[in-house]
Amino acid sequence: MGIIGTIRKHSGIAVAVVGIAIVAFIIGDVFKNQRGVPDLAKINGSVVTYQHFNELCEEAETNYKMQQGVNQVPSDVSYQLRDQVWQNLLNENLIDDQFEKLGLTISTAEVSDMFLGQFIHPALRQQFTDPQTGQYQAAQVKNFIEHFDEMDTARQMQWMDLEKYVKNDRKQQKYSALIARGLYMPKTIAQQIADMGKTISNVNLVALPYQSVKDEEVTLTDKDYQEYYNKHKAEFRLREEMRELEYVVYPIAPTQQDIAKIQQDVDSTWAEFQTLADDEIPFFVDAESDHGYDSTYRSAREFASPMDSALMGAGEGSFISPRIAGNEWIMAKVLKVSSRPDSLRASAIYIYNSKVGGDVTLTDEQAKALADSVLTLVNGGAMTFDEATAKYSDNPNNNDMGWMLDGEYGFLNEQIVSTPEGSAFVIKHPSEIGYWVVKVTGKTPFHTKYRVAAVTRAIAPSETTSRSIYNEANKFAGNNRSYAEMKASVQQNNLQLRNAMVTPMSYSIQGINNARSIVQWAFNEKTEAGAVADQIFEADDMYIVAALKDIYKVGYATLDQIRPFIENNVRIEKKAELLKARLEEAKKANANISAIATKMNVALDTVDSVSFNDFYLGQYGMEPKVQAAIAAAANNTLVGPVQGSNGVYMFYVNSKTANPAAPKAEEIRTRTEQGFMQSLRGVQQVLKDGAKVVDQRNKFF
């Protein structure tokens, strides 16, 4: 199985990035800034130029397009790829610094072992395992390595990217393992946890949920907020700057007049569409439809409702009258109906003529004669296709073209569809550089597919409507030049003011997919807190008037900044104080748990088999503090009040028995230390906190 074919099978952004994931493995001089090229970032003094970063991003997009079989990368995916490239560069540089300080290396023997030895890297095992036998094809990998110089440039680049990814991944694993081995669960703590879990308790319990206290029953003071902030300040540390935005959205939607005009245009187009001959239809579609003519065969299920059901059973020449699908009108004619596969696979022997250049000297006639001879040998069984490839192909290491969707094989597609699986044919290359002997090696099951000429017309606002909405948004922004004015105007005019917290590289905000222009404005050095943007932003069929409410610097957010976010938590603390006081008062009057329940006018609950190791406290959900208090309490004792996550509790321990499922201290140590490996995601952040990183990507895109 060729590497290109296997790589094509794996889709998604992660796979696309594998091709460039560790392209900066050996950064060295690549980071040296070039004259006239602006710096994108600095990582511990190493410069990342915009030019170098952009090259990596372009390569990531190329790989993505190859994986997905598309010609264009969606803007949101492109942005995700750029972010992934940056994270890889950052992580590589930080890990490289640690490797240098620790004197660690990835030896040649390690690399060889990952490709051909005992510990094969998962990425290689995934791509070079025979699906029929499940065996790793080490011989094929060795063949790639030995014939590297004979590969074309694209194949060489893919192989080098794979090598770099494998090397860097080993570097990550080695460093993570080193950190994990340095984390230790002390025996004393493990034993204490084990002791806490040795018993299970049966308790009578009084629960006072926080919801039992109305919000109006507690008054929150500045002192309450300050005390909560002081206790939890570490939770509000910001590792990168943030901006708080508030904004008003003006949807760009068609009016009833627009909709009526579109309906008239659709009716007129439909009348003309039905009069056209089949050979005129593609030109008509290109001229009249929002989407160009597509000659691809598709199954009915590939069309959006209600087109999918309309196509079912439609014959050649059938017209499908105008109907609304999503936010557009669609009308169509079925030009062809055919039974076809969804996916195809083929291999090729390339026989070039002198037009290709280089060392090739065959005339076109000689190339054709050789191709025909090879076809005869292959179809006649005198030589296997692989044998013929090795002997006659001008590119013997690139014969497997892999699985592709029906239509993606270009000039080969129709002949592959019509040629039986296992058979071969000869075809001339459109550029007249020679001939291909193509063998069909796979097809998915055949089913009915349609070639449809579809005319679509978006149900969109007219230019007049769009201009009117823009003027409305512009007037609002012009009349409100500060955040305070904007907020007051929103209340007066009964508008909706939306809120969003963004980081320098945020792509979307609440309700808006591509909000980069808003984010860049918010992080512009000249934009001050309280400002309203001069420009009206446009994104996702809406105009946006944005204001910068506040600026959050790196470090600890101020109490005023986080006050709205902690209000509910502060209120719960006050409710807890009130509920604990009530329980304490009831406890003074009578130390009997049943009497306390009666006094508090709540049901006395019995909870059996409470263990320190349980995730939940019966119907009360996760209450680790309460469960710990129960585990630590002596038998026949009244304990409380205990402040929990969902309420305040008081309980009486009726009995304690041995817990047969209690883990031993050594088991706890082993499990905890194994879990350290799972918690190493924060290592990069720790390294970043200690590094000097100047990230200016926000200024570029």
C-alpha positions as CSV (number, residue, x, y, z in Angstrom):
1,M,0.0,0.0,0.0
2,G,1.6,3.3,-1.1
3,I,2.1,6.1,1.4
4,I,0.0,8.6,-0.7
5,G,-2.9,6.2,-0.9
6,T,-2.8,5.4,2.8
7,I,-2.5,9.0,3.8
8,R,-5.5,9.9,1.7
9,K,-7.6,7.5,3.8
10,H,-7.2,9.5,7.0
11,S,-9.2,12.7,7.2
12,G,-9.5,15.6,9.5
13,I,-7.4,18.5,10.7
14,A,-5.2,16.4,13.0
15,V,-4.1,14.2,10.0
16,A,-3.6,17.2,7.8
17,V,-1.3,18.7,10.4
18,V,0.7,15.5,10.8
19,G,2.2,16.4,7.4
20,I,3.6,19.6,8.9
21,A,3.2,18.9,12.6
22,I,6.9,18.8,13.3
23,V,8.2,20.6,10.2
24,A,10.1,22.9,12.6
25,F,11.8,20.0,14.4
26,I,15.2,21.3,13.6
27,I,14.4,25.0,13.7
28,G,18.0,26.4,13.8
29,D,18.6,29.0,11.2
30,V,15.1,28.9,9.9
31,F,14.1,31.2,12.7
32,K,16.6,33.8,11.7
33,N,14.7,36.9,10.6
34,Q,15.1,37.8,6.9
35,R,15.6,41.4,6.0
36,G,12.4,43.0,5.1
37,V,10.3,40.2,6.5
38,P,8.4,41.1,9.7
39,D,8.7,39.1,12.9
40,L,5.5,37.1,13.7
41,A,6.7,36.0,17.2
42,K,9.7,35.3,19.4
43,I,10.0,32.2,21.5
44,N,12.8,32.4,24.1
45,G,14.7,34.7,21.7
46,S,14.2,32.6,18.6
47,V,12.5,34.6,15.9
48,V,9.5,33.2,14.0
49,T,9.1,35.1,10.7
50,Y,5.8,35.6,9.1
51,Q,7.3,34.1,5.9
52,H,8.3,30.9,7.6
53,F,5.1,30.5,9.5
54,N,3.0,31.2,6.4
55,E,5.0,28.5,4.5
56,L,4.1,26.0,7.2
57,C,0.5,27.0,7.1
58,E,0.3,26.7,3.3
59,E,1.7,23.2,3.6
60,A,-0.9,22.4,6.2
61,E,-3.6,23.6,3.9
62,T,-2.2,21.6,1.0
63,N,-2.2,18.4,3.1
64,Y,-5.8,19.1,4.3
65,K,-7.0,19.5,0.7
66,M,-5.4,16.3,-0.2
67,Q,-6.9,14.5,2.8
68,Q,-10.4,15.9,2.2
69,G,-10.3,15.8,-1.6
70,V,-11.3,19.5,-1.8
71,N,-9.9,22.4,-3.8
72,Q,-10.4,25.0,-1.1
73,V,-10.0,25.1,2.7
74,P,-13.0,26.7,4.6
75,S,-12.0,29.9,6.4
76,D,-12.7,28.5,9.9
77,V,-10.7,25.3,9.1
78,S,-7.8,27.4,7.7
79,Y,-7.8,29.4,11.0
80,Q,-7.7,26.1,13.0
81,L,-4.8,24.9,10.9
82,R,-2.9,28.1,11.5
83,D,-3.5,27.8,15.3
84,Q,-2.3,24.2,15.2
85,V,0.8,25.1,13.3
86,W,1.6,27.8,16.0
87,Q,1.0,25.4,18.9
88,N,3.4,22.9,17.3
89,L,6.0,25.5,16.8
90,L,5.7,26.8,20.3
91,N,5.7,23.3,21.8
92,E,8.7,22.2,19.8
93,N,10.7,25.2,20.8
94,L,9.9,24.8,24.5
95,I,10.7,21.1,24.5
96,D,13.9,21.7,22.5
97,D,15.1,24.1,25.2
98,Q,14.4,21.5,27.8
99,F,16.2,18.8,25.8
100,E,19.2,21.0,25.5
101,K,19.3,21.8,29.2
102,L,18.9,18.1,30.2
103,G,21.3,16.8,27.6
104,L,18.6,14.5,26.0
105,T,18.7,13.4,22.4
106,I,16.8,11.1,20.0
107,S,19.4,8.7,18.7
108,T,19.7,7.2,15.2
109,A,19.1,3.8,16.7
110,E,15.8,5.0,18.3
111,V,14.6,6.4,15.0
112,S,15.5,3.1,13.2
113,D,13.7,1.1,15.9
114,M,10.5,3.2,15.4
115,F,10.5,2.4,11.7
116,L,11.9,-1.1,11.4
117,G,12.5,-2.4,14.9
118,Q,10.5,-3.7,17.9
119,F,8.8,-0.5,19.0
120,I,7.1,0.7,15.8
121,H,5.6,4.1,16.0
122,P,1.7,4.1,15.9
123,A,1.6,6.5,12.9
124,L,3.8,4.1,10.9
125,R,1.9,1.1,12.1
126,Q,-1.4,2.7,11.1
127,Q,-0.2,3.5,7.6
128,F,1.8,0.4,6.8
129,T,-0.3,-2.4,8.2
130,D,-1.8,-4.8,5.8
131,P,-5.6,-4.6,6.4
132,Q,-5.9,-8.2,5.3
133,T,-3.4,-9.8,7.6
134,G,-3.0,-7.1,10.3
135,Q,0.8,-7.4,9.9
136,Y,3.2,-4.4,9.8
137,Q,4.8,-4.2,6.4
138,A,8.4,-3.5,7.4
139,A,9.7,-4.5,4.0
140,Q,7.6,-1.8,2.4
141,V,8.9,0.8,4.8
142,K,12.5,-0.4,4.1
143,N,11.8,-0.1,0.4
144,F,10.7,3.5,0.8
145,I,13.9,4.4,2.7
146,E,16.2,2.6,0.2
147,H,14.5,4.2,-2.8
148,F,14.0,7.7,-1.4
149,D,16.2,9.3,-4.0
150,E,14.0,7.8,-6.8
151,M,10.8,9.4,-5.4
152,D,9.3,12.5,-6.9
153,T,9.6,15.7,-4.9
154,A,6.1,15.6,-3.5
155,R,6.6,12.0,-2.3
156,Q,9.9,12.9,-0.7
157,M,8.4,15.8,1.1
158,Q,5.7,13.6,2.5
159,W,8.2,11.0,3.7
160,M,10.4,13.7,5.3
161,D,7.4,15.2,7.1
162,L,6.4,11.8,8.4
163,E,10.0,11.2,9.7
164,K,10.0,14.6,11.4
165,Y,6.6,13.9,13.0
166,V,7.7,10.5,14.3
167,K,11.0,12.0,15.7
168,N,9.2,14.9,17.4
169,D,6.5,12.6,18.9
170,R,9.2,10.5,20.4
171,K,10.8,13.6,21.9
172,Q,7.4,14.6,23.4
173,Q,6.9,11.1,24.8
174,K,10.4,11.0,26.3
175,Y,10.0,14.4,28.0
176,S,6.5,13.6,29.3
177,A,7.7,10.2,30.7
178,L,10.6,12.0,32.4
179,I,8.2,14.4,34.1
180,A,5.7,11.7,35.0
181,R,8.4,9.6,36.6
182,G,9.4,12.6,38.7
183,L,5.9,12.8,40.2
184,Y,5.4,10.7,43.4
185,M,2.6,9.7,45.6
186,P,4.0,9.5,49.2
187,K,3.2,6.3,51.1
188,T,1.8,8.2,54.1
189,I,-0.8,9.9,52.0
190,A,-1.7,6.7,50.1
191,Q,-2.1,4.9,53.4
192,Q,-4.3,7.7,54.7
193,I,-6.6,7.5,51.7
194,A,-6.7,3.7,52.0
195,D,-7.6,4.0,55.7
196,M,-10.4,6.4,54.9
197,G,-11.9,3.9,52.4
198,K,-11.7,0.9,54.7
199,T,-15.2,1.3,56.1
200,I,-18.7,2.0,54.7
201,S,-21.2,4.0,56.8
202,N,-24.9,4.0,57.2
203,V,-26.2,7.5,58.2
204,N,-29.3,9.5,58.9
205,L,-29.0,12.8,57.1
206,V,-30.6,16.2,57.1
207,A,-30.0,18.1,53.9
208,L,-30.7,21.8,53.4
209,P,-30.2,22.7,49.7
210,Y,-29.1,26.2,48.8
211,Q,-32.3,26.5,46.7
212,S,-34.3,26.4,49.9
213,V,-33.1,30.0,50.7
214,K,-34.5,32.7,48.5
215,D,-32.0,35.1,46.9
216,E,-33.8,38.0,48.7
217,E,-33.0,36.5,52.1
218,V,-29.3,37.3,51.8
219,T,-27.6,40.6,51.3
220,L,-24.3,40.7,49.5
221,T,-21.8,43.4,50.7
222,D,-18.5,44.6,49.4
223,K,-16.9,42.8,52.3
224,D,-18.5,39.5,51.1
225,Y,-17.1,39.9,47.6
226,Q,-13.7,40.9,48.9
227,E,-13.5,37.9,51.2
228,Y,-14.5,35.5,48.4
229,Y,-12.0,37.1,46.0
230,N,-9.2,36.8,48.5
231,K,-9.9,33.1,49.0
232,H,-10.1,32.3,45.3
233,K,-7.8,34.9,43.8
234,A,-5.6,32.2,42.3
235,E,-8.5,31.0,40.2
236,F,-8.6,34.3,38.4
237,R,-5.1,34.4,37.0
238,L,-4.9,35.3,33.3
239,R,-2.1,33.9,31.3
240,E,-2.9,36.0,28.3
241,E,-4.7,39.3,27.8
242,M,-8.4,39.3,27.3
243,R,-11.0,41.8,26.1
244,E,-14.6,42.0,27.1
245,L,-16.8,43.0,24.3
246,E,-20.4,44.1,24.2
247,Y,-22.1,44.4,20.8
248,V,-25.4,44.9,19.0
249,V,-26.3,42.7,16.0
250,Y,-28.3,43.9,13.0
251,P,-29.3,40.8,10.9
252,I,-29.1,41.3,7.2
253,A,-32.4,39.6,6.3
254,P,-34.6,40.0,3.2
255,T,-37.8,42.0,3.4
256,Q,-41.2,40.7,2.2
257,Q,-40.7,42.8,-0.9
258,D,-37.3,41.1,-1.5
259,I,-38.9,37.7,-1.1
260,A,-41.7,38.6,-3.6
261,K,-39.2,39.8,-6.1
262,I,-37.1,36.7,-5.8
263,Q,-40.2,34.6,-6.3
264,Q,-40.9,36.5,-9.6
265,D,-37.3,35.8,-10.8
266,V,-37.6,32.2,-9.9
267,D,-40.9,31.8,-11.9
268,S,-39.4,33.5,-14.9
269,T,-36.2,31.4,-14.8
270,W,-38.3,28.2,-14.4
271,A,-40.3,29.0,-17.5
272,E,-37.2,29.5,-19.6
273,F,-35.4,26.5,-18.0
274,Q,-38.0,24.1,-19.3
275,T,-37.6,25.2,-22.9
276,L,-33.9,24.5,-23.2
277,A,-32.2,21.6,-25.0
278,D,-29.8,19.5,-22.9
279,D,-26.7,20.9,-24.5
280,E,-27.8,24.4,-23.6
281,I,-28.5,23.7,-20.0
282,P,-24.9,23.8,-18.6
283,F,-24.4,27.3,-20.0
284,F,-27.7,28.4,-18.7
285,V,-26.9,27.1,-15.2
286,D,-23.5,28.8,-15.2
287,A,-25.2,32.1,-16.2
288,E,-28.4,32.0,-14.0
289,S,-27.5,29.9,-10.9
290,D,-25.8,31.0,-7.8
291,H,-23.7,27.9,-8.2
292,G,-22.1,26.8,-11.4
293,Y,-22.9,23.7,-13.4
294,D,-21.7,20.4,-11.7
295,S,-21.5,17.3,-13.9
296,T,-20.7,15.0,-11.0
297,Y,-22.9,12.0,-10.5
298,R,-24.4,12.0,-7.0
299,S,-26.8,9.8,-5.0
300,A,-30.1,11.2,-4.0
301,R,-29.1,11.3,-0.3
302,E,-26.3,13.7,-1.1
303,F,-28.8,16.4,-1.9
304,A,-30.5,18.5,0.8
305,S,-34.1,18.1,1.6
306,P,-36.5,18.3,-0.3
307,M,-34.4,17.6,-3.3
308,D,-33.3,14.2,-2.0
309,S,-36.9,12.9,-2.0
310,A,-37.8,14.5,-5.3
311,L,-34.9,12.7,-7.0
312,M,-35.9,9.3,-5.7
313,G,-37.0,7.3,-8.8
314,A,-36.7,10.3,-11.1
315,G,-35.9,9.3,-14.7
316,E,-33.7,10.9,-17.3
317,G,-35.2,14.1,-18.6
318,S,-37.3,14.7,-15.5
319,F,-37.8,18.3,-14.3
320,I,-38.0,19.1,-10.6
321,S,-40.1,22.2,-10.1
322,P,-38.8,25.1,-7.9
323,R,-38.8,24.5,-4.2
324,I,-37.1,26.0,-1.1
325,A,-34.1,24.1,0.3
326,G,-32.7,25.9,3.3
327,N,-32.2,29.6,2.4
328,E,-32.4,29.2,-1.4
329,W,-34.8,28.2,-4.2
330,I,-33.7,25.2,-6.3
331,M,-35.0,23.8,-9.6
332,A,-33.4,21.0,-11.6
333,K,-33.4,18.7,-14.5
334,V,-32.1,15.1,-14.3
335,L,-29.7,14.8,-17.3
336,K,-28.5,11.2,-16.6
337,V,-29.2,8.3,-14.3
338,S,-26.6,5.7,-13.8
339,S,-25.6,2.8,-11.5
340,R,-22.2,3.8,-10.2
341,P,-19.9,3.3,-7.1
342,D,-19.2,6.0,-4.5
343,S,-15.5,5.3,-4.4
344,L,-12.8,4.0,-6.8
345,R,-9.3,2.8,-6.5
346,A,-6.7,2.3,-9.2
347,S,-2.9,1.9,-9.8
348,A,-1.0,3.2,-12.8
349,I,2.1,2.4,-14.8
350,Y,3.5,5.7,-16.1
351,I,5.1,5.6,-19.6
352,Y,6.3,9.0,-20.6
353,N,7.4,10.5,-23.9
354,S,10.1,13.0,-24.6
355,K,7.7,15.9,-23.9
356,V,8.0,15.3,-20.2
357,G,11.7,16.3,-20.4
358,G,14.6,15.0,-18.5
359,D,16.2,11.7,-19.6
360,V,13.0,10.4,-21.3
361,T,13.7,9.9,-25.1
362,L,10.7,7.9,-26.3
363,T,8.6,9.4,-29.1
364,D,4.8,9.5,-28.6
365,E,4.4,6.5,-31.0
366,Q,7.1,4.5,-29.1
367,A,5.4,5.3,-25.7
368,K,2.0,4.2,-27.1
369,A,3.5,1.0,-28.4
370,L,5.1,0.2,-25.1
371,A,2.0,1.0,-23.2
372,D,-0.1,-1.3,-25.4
373,S,2.5,-4.1,-25.0
374,V,2.5,-3.7,-21.2
375,L,-1.3,-3.9,-21.3
376,T,-1.2,-7.1,-23.3
377,L,1.3,-8.6,-20.8
378,V,-0.8,-7.7,-17.8
379,N,-4.3,-8.6,-19.1
380,G,-2.9,-11.8,-20.6
381,G,-1.4,-12.9,-17.3
382,A,2.2,-13.1,-18.6
383,M,3.2,-10.6,-15.9
384,T,1.7,-9.3,-12.8
385,F,0.9,-5.6,-12.6
386,D,3.5,-5.1,-9.8
387,E,6.1,-6.8,-11.9
388,A,5.2,-4.7,-14.9
389,T,5.4,-1.6,-12.7
390,A,8.8,-2.4,-11.5
391,K,10.1,-3.1,-15.0
392,Y,8.4,-0.5,-17.2
393,S,7.0,2.4,-15.1
394,D,8.9,5.7,-15.2
395,N,7.7,6.2,-11.5
396,P,7.6,2.7,-10.0
397,N,7.3,3.9,-6.4
398,N,4.1,5.9,-7.0
399,N,1.8,3.5,-8.7
400,D,-1.1,3.2,-6.1
401,M,-3.3,6.2,-6.5
402,G,-5.5,5.2,-3.5
403,W,-9.2,5.4,-2.9
404,M,-11.0,8.5,-4.4
405,L,-14.6,9.5,-4.6
406,D,-16.4,9.0,-7.9
407,G,-15.5,12.1,-10.0
408,E,-12.2,12.8,-8.3
409,Y,-10.1,10.7,-10.7
410,G,-10.4,13.4,-13.3
411,F,-9.7,12.3,-16.9
412,L,-9.4,8.7,-15.7
413,N,-12.7,8.6,-13.8
414,E,-15.2,7.4,-16.4
415,Q,-13.0,4.7,-17.8
416,I,-12.3,3.4,-14.3
417,V,-16.0,3.3,-13.6
418,S,-16.7,1.3,-16.8
419,T,-13.7,-1.0,-16.5
420,P,-14.3,-4.2,-14.5
421,E,-12.3,-4.5,-11.2
422,G,-9.1,-6.3,-11.8
423,S,-8.8,-5.3,-15.4
424,A,-6.5,-2.7,-17.0
425,F,-6.7,-0.1,-19.8
426,V,-4.4,2.4,-21.6
427,I,-5.2,6.1,-21.7
428,K,-3.3,9.1,-23.0
429,H,-2.4,11.8,-20.6
430,P,-4.3,15.1,-21.5
431,S,-1.1,17.0,-21.5
432,E,0.3,14.6,-24.1
433,I,3.3,13.7,-22.0
434,G,2.7,10.0,-22.4
435,Y,0.4,7.1,-21.6
436,W,-0.9,5.5,-18.4
437,V,-1.6,1.8,-18.0
438,V,-4.3,1.8,-15.4
439,K,-5.5,-1.1,-13.4
440,V,-8.8,-0.9,-11.5
441,T,-8.1,-2.3,-8.0
442,G,-11.2,-1.4,-6.1
443,K,-14.8,-0.2,-6.3
444,T,-17.5,0.2,-3.7
445,P,-21.0,-1.3,-4.4
446,F,-22.9,0.2,-7.3
447,H,-26.2,2.1,-6.7
448,T,-28.3,4.6,-8.5
449,K,-26.8,8.1,-9.0
450,Y,-27.9,11.2,-10.8
451,R,-26.3,13.9,-13.0
452,V,-28.4,16.9,-12.1
453,A,-28.4,20.4,-13.6
454,A,-29.6,22.5,-10.7
455,V,-30.4,26.2,-10.8
456,T,-30.3,27.8,-7.3
457,R,-31.3,31.3,-6.2
458,A,-30.5,32.6,-2.7
459,I,-33.3,34.0,-0.7
460,A,-31.2,37.0,0.2
461,P,-31.8,40.7,0.9
462,S,-31.6,43.2,-2.0
463,E,-28.8,45.8,-2.1
464,T,-31.4,48.4,-1.1
465,T,-32.4,46.4,2.0
466,S,-28.8,45.7,3.0
467,R,-27.9,49.4,2.6
468,S,-30.9,50.4,4.8
469,I,-29.8,48.0,7.5
470,Y,-26.3,49.2,7.3
471,N,-27.4,52.8,7.6
472,E,-29.5,51.9,10.7
473,A,-26.4,50.3,12.4
474,N,-24.2,53.2,11.4
475,K,-26.6,55.7,12.8
476,F,-26.7,53.8,16.1
477,A,-22.9,53.7,16.3
478,G,-22.7,57.4,15.4
479,N,-25.1,58.4,18.1
480,N,-23.3,56.3,20.8
481,R,-19.6,57.0,20.9
482,S,-18.9,55.4,24.3
483,Y,-19.8,52.1,25.9
484,A,-21.9,54.0,28.6
485,E,-23.9,55.8,25.9
486,M,-24.3,52.6,23.9
487,K,-25.6,50.6,27.0
488,A,-28.1,53.4,27.8
489,S,-29.3,53.5,24.2
490,V,-29.8,49.8,24.1
491,Q,-32.0,49.9,27.1
492,Q,-34.0,52.9,25.8
493,N,-34.6,51.2,22.4
494,N,-35.2,47.7,23.8
495,L,-32.3,46.2,21.8
496,Q,-30.3,43.1,22.8
497,L,-26.7,43.8,24.0
498,R,-24.5,40.7,23.7
499,N,-21.4,40.0,25.7
500,A,-18.2,38.0,24.8
501,M,-14.8,37.5,26.3
502,V,-12.0,37.1,23.7
503,T,-8.3,36.3,23.6
504,P,-6.0,37.8,21.0
505,M,-6.4,34.9,18.6
506,S,-10.2,34.3,19.1
507,Y,-11.9,33.5,15.8
508,S,-15.6,33.5,16.8
509,I,-17.7,35.1,19.5
510,Q,-21.3,34.3,20.6
511,G,-23.5,34.1,17.6
512,I,-20.8,35.2,15.1
513,N,-18.6,32.6,13.4
514,N,-15.9,34.8,11.7
515,A,-15.3,37.6,14.2
516,R,-11.6,38.2,13.6
517,S,-12.0,41.8,12.5
518,I,-13.8,42.6,15.7
519,V,-11.1,40.8,17.8
520,Q,-8.3,42.6,16.0
521,W,-10.0,46.0,16.6
522,A,-10.4,45.1,20.3
523,F,-6.7,44.3,20.7
524,N,-5.4,47.3,18.7
525,E,-3.1,49.3,20.8
526,K,-5.1,52.4,20.1
527,T,-8.4,51.0,21.2
528,E,-9.2,52.0,24.8
529,A,-11.7,50.5,27.2
530,G,-15.1,52.1,26.8
531,A,-14.6,52.8,23.1
532,V,-17.2,52.1,20.4
533,A,-15.8,51.0,17.1
534,D,-15.8,53.6,14.3
535,Q,-16.4,50.9,11.7
536,I,-19.5,48.7,11.3
537,F,-18.4,45.1,11.2
538,E,-20.0,42.6,8.8
539,A,-20.0,38.8,9.4
540,D,-22.3,35.9,9.0
541,D,-25.1,37.9,7.3
542,M,-25.2,40.6,9.9
543,Y,-23.8,44.0,10.8
544,I,-22.3,44.5,14.2
545,V,-21.7,47.5,16.3
546,A,-19.1,46.7,18.9
547,A,-17.8,48.3,22.1
548,L,-14.8,47.4,24.2
549,K,-16.2,47.2,27.7
550,D,-13.0,46.3,29.5
551,I,-9.3,45.2,29.2
552,Y,-8.0,42.3,31.2
553,K,-4.2,42.3,31.5
554,V,-2.0,39.3,32.1
555,G,-2.0,38.5,35.8
556,Y,-4.8,38.5,38.3
557,A,-8.1,40.0,37.3
558,T,-9.4,42.7,39.6
559,L,-12.4,42.2,41.9
560,D,-14.4,44.7,39.8
561,Q,-13.7,42.8,36.7
562,I,-14.7,39.4,38.0
563,R,-17.5,40.7,40.3
564,P,-20.4,39.7,37.9
565,F,-18.9,36.2,37.4
566,I,-18.6,35.4,41.1
567,E,-21.9,36.9,42.3
568,N,-23.7,33.5,42.4
569,N,-20.8,31.9,44.3
570,V,-20.8,34.7,46.8
571,R,-24.5,34.3,47.3
572,I,-24.1,30.6,47.9
573,E,-21.5,31.4,50.6
574,K,-24.0,33.7,52.3
575,K,-26.7,31.1,52.0
576,A,-24.4,28.5,53.5
577,E,-23.7,30.8,56.5
578,L,-27.4,31.2,57.0
579,L,-28.2,27.5,56.8
580,K,-25.3,26.5,59.1
581,A,-26.5,29.0,61.7
582,R,-30.0,27.5,61.5
583,L,-28.7,24.0,61.9
584,E,-26.4,25.1,64.8
585,E,-29.4,26.6,66.5
586,A,-31.5,23.5,66.1
587,K,-28.6,21.4,67.3
588,K,-28.3,23.4,70.5
589,A,-32.0,22.8,71.2
590,N,-31.8,19.0,70.6
591,A,-28.9,16.8,69.7
592,N,-31.2,14.2,68.2
593,I,-31.0,14.0,64.4
594,S,-34.7,13.2,64.0
595,A,-35.7,16.2,66.2
596,I,-33.4,18.4,64.2
597,A,-35.1,17.3,61.0
598,T,-38.5,18.1,62.5
599,K,-37.2,21.5,63.7
600,M,-36.0,22.3,60.2
601,N,-39.2,21.0,58.6
602,V,-37.4,18.6,56.3
603,A,-37.5,14.8,55.8
604,L,-34.9,12.7,57.6
605,D,-33.1,10.7,55.0
606,T,-31.3,7.4,55.5
607,V,-28.3,6.8,53.2
608,D,-26.7,3.4,53.4
609,S,-23.3,2.2,52.3
610,V,-21.5,5.5,52.1
611,S,-17.9,5.1,51.1
612,F,-15.1,7.5,50.9
613,N,-14.3,6.1,47.4
614,D,-17.8,6.8,46.0
615,F,-18.4,9.4,43.3
616,Y,-21.8,10.4,44.6
617,L,-23.6,10.7,47.9
618,G,-26.9,9.0,46.9
619,Q,-29.5,11.4,45.4
620,Y,-27.4,14.5,46.5
621,G,-24.8,14.1,43.7
622,M,-21.1,14.8,44.1
623,E,-20.5,15.9,47.7
624,P,-16.8,15.0,48.4
625,K,-16.5,17.1,51.5
626,V,-19.6,15.5,53.1
627,Q,-18.5,12.0,52.1
628,A,-15.0,12.7,53.6
629,A,-16.6,13.9,56.8
630,I,-18.8,10.8,57.0
631,A,-15.7,8.5,56.4
632,A,-13.8,10.3,59.2
633,A,-16.6,10.4,61.7
634,A,-16.8,8.0,64.6
635,N,-19.7,5.6,65.0
636,N,-22.8,6.8,66.8
637,T,-21.9,10.5,66.5
638,L,-23.8,13.5,65.3
639,V,-21.7,15.6,62.9
640,G,-22.4,19.0,61.2
641,P,-23.2,21.3,59.9
642,V,-21.0,20.5,56.9
643,Q,-21.0,22.9,53.9
644,G,-21.2,20.9,50.6
645,S,-21.4,21.7,47.0
646,N,-25.2,21.6,46.8
647,G,-26.3,22.4,50.3
648,V,-25.5,22.2,54.0
649,Y,-25.7,18.9,55.8
650,M,-25.9,17.3,59.2
651,F,-25.7,13.6,59.8
652,Y,-25.7,10.9,62.4
653,V,-23.5,7.8,61.9
654,N,-25.6,4.7,62.8
655,S,-23.1,2.1,62.0
656,K,-19.8,1.4,60.2
657,T,-18.7,-1.9,58.6
658,A,-15.7,-3.1,56.8
659,N,-15.5,-2.2,53.1
660,P,-14.6,-5.4,51.2
661,A,-13.9,-3.4,48.0
662,A,-11.5,-0.9,49.6
663,P,-8.3,-0.5,47.6
664,K,-5.0,-1.0,49.3
665,A,-2.4,1.8,49.7
666,E,-0.1,0.3,47.1
667,E,-3.0,0.1,44.6
668,I,-3.8,3.8,45.3
669,R,-0.1,4.8,44.8
670,T,0.1,2.8,41.5
671,R,-3.1,4.2,40.1
672,T,-2.3,7.7,41.1
673,E,1.2,7.6,39.6
674,Q,-0.2,6.1,36.4
675,G,-2.7,9.0,36.3
676,F,0.1,11.5,36.4
677,M,0.8,10.7,32.7
678,Q,-2.8,11.8,31.9
679,S,-2.3,15.1,33.6
680,L,0.7,16.2,31.6
681,R,-1.3,18.4,29.3
682,G,-0.5,21.3,31.5
683,V,3.2,20.9,31.1
684,Q,3.3,23.1,28.0
685,Q,1.5,25.9,29.9
686,V,4.0,25.6,32.7
687,L,6.9,25.8,30.2
688,K,5.2,28.7,28.5
689,D,4.8,30.5,31.8
690,G,8.5,30.3,32.4
691,A,9.4,31.3,28.8
692,K,9.7,34.6,27.0
693,V,7.1,34.4,24.3
694,V,6.2,37.5,22.2
695,D,3.2,36.5,20.1
696,Q,2.2,39.1,17.5
697,R,0.0,36.9,15.3
698,N,-3.0,39.1,16.0
699,K,-1.4,41.9,13.9
700,F,-1.1,39.6,10.9
701,F,-4.4,37.7,10.7
